[in-house]
Amino acid sequence: MSTYEINTRLPDEFGKHITSVVGSRYKTISEYIRYLIRCDMKKKDATQVNKSIIEGYKVGPTKTYFKSTGNFKDDMRIFHEKEAEYMK
C-alpha cells in the first residue's frame, strides 16, 4: 500500500480538540485523522447513493407518482399497481 504524507498547521482550537480526543479514543493523531477521512468518504458515498435514488424516481413514468402512505409495503404495492396500469 502506498502512502501519502501531509503536514499542516492548525489553529490552537483545533489542536486542543485533537489533543483531547487522542489518547482517550485514539492512539495517535494519524489514527484520528484517518477515521475522519473514512467518515467523510462514507458520507460522500451515501450522498451519491441518495442522489442516484432520486434520479431514478425522476426518470420513472409520471403516472407512477403518488403520495406515500407512510408504510413501505403499502407504497410498494401501490407503486406496482400503478406501474402495471402504465404498461398497459
Backbone bond lengths (Angstrom), bond angles and torsions (degrees), N, CA, C in turn:
res aa  C-N    CA-C-N  psi(-1)  N-CA   C-N-CA  omega(-1)  CA-C   N-CA-C  phi
1 M - - - 1.447 - - 1.522 108.52 -
2 S 1.301 117.04 126.98 1.457 120.10 176.62 1.533 108.82 -81.51
3 T 1.314 115.75 159.59 1.463 119.87 -179.38 1.510 110.31 -124.72
4 Y 1.296 114.74 161.14 1.456 122.82 179.17 1.515 106.15 -127.62
5 E 1.306 116.43 121.56 1.461 120.38 -175.67 1.520 110.17 -100.90
6 I 1.339 116.04 136.44 1.457 120.71 176.04 1.517 109.61 -128.12
7 N 1.311 115.01 154.28 1.455 122.14 175.55 1.521 105.60 -139.01
8 T 1.315 117.57 124.52 1.462 119.62 -175.73 1.521 111.41 -142.23
9 R 1.289 115.52 155.66 1.465 121.92 175.06 1.523 107.72 -101.62
10 L 1.329 114.58 140.56 1.462 120.11 -179.77 1.521 109.68 -126.91
11 P 1.336 116.76 152.63 1.462 119.26 174.32 1.533 110.15 -62.76
12 D 1.325 116.35 155.36 1.471 120.75 -179.96 1.520 112.43 -53.84
13 E 1.325 116.43 -38.74 1.467 120.63 -179.60 1.529 110.86 -58.14
14 F 1.338 116.80 -43.27 1.463 120.60 178.00 1.522 110.34 -65.51
15 G 1.318 116.11 -44.52 1.467 120.51 -179.88 1.518 111.91 -58.96
16 K 1.332 116.68 -42.76 1.477 120.78 178.76 1.523 110.55 -63.81
17 H 1.318 115.91 -40.82 1.467 119.26 179.01 1.533 110.27 -63.57
18 I 1.319 116.19 -47.36 1.469 120.11 179.84 1.522 110.23 -59.26
19 T 1.317 116.68 -44.04 1.466 120.56 179.98 1.519 111.30 -61.41
20 S 1.326 117.10 -37.22 1.471 119.68 -179.54 1.530 111.97 -71.36
21 V 1.329 116.73 -29.28 1.468 120.68 -178.21 1.527 110.99 -84.21
22 V 1.339 115.37 -44.46 1.465 119.66 -179.05 1.528 107.65 -71.39
23 G 1.290 114.58 133.31 1.462 120.03 -177.74 1.514 110.51 104.75
24 S 1.341 116.18 -39.71 1.459 118.18 177.86 1.525 111.36 -89.45
25 R 1.337 116.69 -39.71 1.473 120.00 -178.93 1.520 113.68 -118.49
26 Y 1.323 117.63 -24.76 1.463 122.09 -176.39 1.519 108.96 -129.15
27 K 1.325 115.72 150.03 1.467 119.81 -178.71 1.521 112.24 -77.72
28 T 1.341 116.93 -34.82 1.462 120.49 -176.77 1.527 110.29 -139.69
29 I 1.312 115.66 163.06 1.471 120.81 175.36 1.525 109.62 -62.25
30 S 1.321 116.68 -40.29 1.472 120.32 179.91 1.524 111.45 -59.19
31 E 1.324 116.80 -40.96 1.458 121.04 179.42 1.537 109.95 -62.55
32 Y 1.316 116.19 -42.39 1.466 121.30 178.82 1.531 110.94 -64.09
33 I 1.309 117.61 -44.87 1.464 121.59 179.85 1.531 110.44 -63.46
34 R 1.334 117.03 -43.02 1.473 120.03 177.73 1.525 110.51 -60.73
35 Y 1.344 116.96 -40.39 1.461 121.34 177.92 1.535 110.32 -60.42
36 L 1.333 116.89 -46.36 1.469 120.85 -179.73 1.525 111.34 -61.92
37 I 1.321 116.40 -40.02 1.470 120.25 179.64 1.525 110.35 -66.36
38 R 1.341 116.99 -42.64 1.473 119.96 178.31 1.530 110.74 -60.87
39 C 1.338 116.77 -42.33 1.472 120.36 178.71 1.521 110.56 -61.39
40 D 1.310 116.45 -42.81 1.465 121.19 179.11 1.526 110.76 -62.77
41 M 1.332 116.62 -41.38 1.465 120.71 179.39 1.530 111.05 -65.10
42 K 1.337 117.02 -41.49 1.471 120.78 178.54 1.525 110.38 -63.86
43 K 1.330 116.31 -40.96 1.462 120.57 179.34 1.523 110.19 -63.00
44 K 1.321 116.67 -41.64 1.470 121.04 178.93 1.525 110.25 -63.23
45 D 1.351 116.77 -43.17 1.462 120.73 178.58 1.523 110.86 -62.10
46 A 1.334 116.85 -43.34 1.464 121.00 -179.40 1.523 110.22 -64.65
47 T 1.310 117.20 -39.62 1.462 121.46 178.39 1.522 110.16 -62.44
48 Q 1.328 117.45 -41.10 1.461 121.22 179.76 1.528 110.86 -66.35
49 V 1.320 117.10 -39.19 1.469 120.60 177.70 1.521 109.61 -62.75
50 N 1.331 116.73 -45.18 1.462 119.89 179.22 1.522 111.40 -61.44
51 K 1.331 117.56 -41.24 1.464 120.97 177.91 1.523 110.70 -62.04
52 S 1.334 116.23 -40.52 1.463 120.33 179.64 1.518 111.36 -64.75
53 I 1.316 116.53 -39.85 1.469 120.60 178.66 1.521 109.89 -63.50
54 I 1.320 116.47 -45.52 1.467 120.58 179.36 1.521 110.68 -62.58
55 E 1.334 117.38 -41.97 1.468 120.54 177.62 1.522 110.52 -61.18
56 G 1.336 116.66 -37.94 1.459 120.63 178.20 1.514 111.72 -61.76
57 Y 1.320 116.58 -39.21 1.460 120.22 176.84 1.527 111.26 -66.94
58 K 1.328 116.51 -36.39 1.464 120.25 -177.46 1.522 111.71 -67.37
59 V 1.330 118.06 -32.76 1.458 119.83 -177.10 1.519 113.08 -88.20
60 G 1.321 117.15 -6.89 1.461 120.59 179.05 1.516 110.82 -69.27
61 P 1.321 116.46 160.61 1.460 120.45 179.09 1.526 110.71 -58.87
62 T 1.315 116.88 136.79 1.462 121.92 -176.87 1.515 112.00 -59.37
63 K 1.308 116.80 -35.01 1.468 119.79 -177.20 1.528 113.01 -68.80
64 T 1.306 118.70 -9.34 1.465 120.19 -179.67 1.530 111.97 -91.16
65 Y 1.347 118.14 -4.01 1.465 119.82 178.67 1.522 110.44 -74.64
66 F 1.314 116.08 141.81 1.452 121.13 177.21 1.524 108.65 -159.58
67 K 1.313 115.60 162.47 1.463 120.11 179.10 1.526 109.00 -77.23
68 S 1.320 116.30 133.99 1.458 121.64 -179.07 1.516 110.90 -63.85
69 T 1.327 114.94 143.88 1.465 120.37 174.99 1.527 111.13 -84.67
70 G 1.318 115.40 -14.40 1.461 119.86 -175.93 1.524 111.78 94.22
71 N 1.319 116.15 -6.11 1.461 120.91 179.05 1.531 107.45 -118.14
72 F 1.315 116.64 118.65 1.458 120.88 -174.45 1.529 112.61 -58.18
73 K 1.324 117.36 -45.63 1.471 120.06 -177.72 1.531 110.84 -63.21
74 D 1.332 116.48 -42.45 1.461 119.44 177.75 1.524 110.84 -64.53
75 D 1.325 116.17 -41.77 1.469 120.18 178.73 1.524 110.98 -60.88
76 M 1.316 117.46 -42.00 1.461 120.39 -179.66 1.527 110.91 -66.36
77 R 1.333 117.01 -38.44 1.465 120.62 177.73 1.523 110.02 -62.42
78 I 1.338 116.44 -46.83 1.464 121.20 179.15 1.525 110.22 -62.63
79 F 1.324 116.05 -43.48 1.463 120.52 179.60 1.527 110.70 -57.22
80 H 1.334 116.21 -48.35 1.470 119.87 -178.73 1.525 111.72 -65.16
81 E 1.319 117.05 -35.86 1.473 119.92 176.57 1.525 110.60 -63.67
82 K 1.338 116.29 -46.75 1.465 120.02 -179.64 1.523 111.23 -66.20
83 E 1.330 116.17 -37.02 1.466 120.69 178.18 1.520 109.99 -63.91
84 A 1.327 116.72 -41.71 1.469 120.61 179.07 1.536 110.44 -64.45
85 E 1.336 117.11 -39.08 1.460 121.20 177.45 1.528 110.18 -63.68
86 Y 1.309 116.71 -41.35 1.462 121.05 -178.60 1.523 111.90 -65.56
87 M 1.341 116.38 -34.09 1.464 120.73 -176.20 1.523 112.37 -77.98
88 K 1.326 117.88 -12.15 1.477 120.81 -179.57 1.495 111.39 -62.21
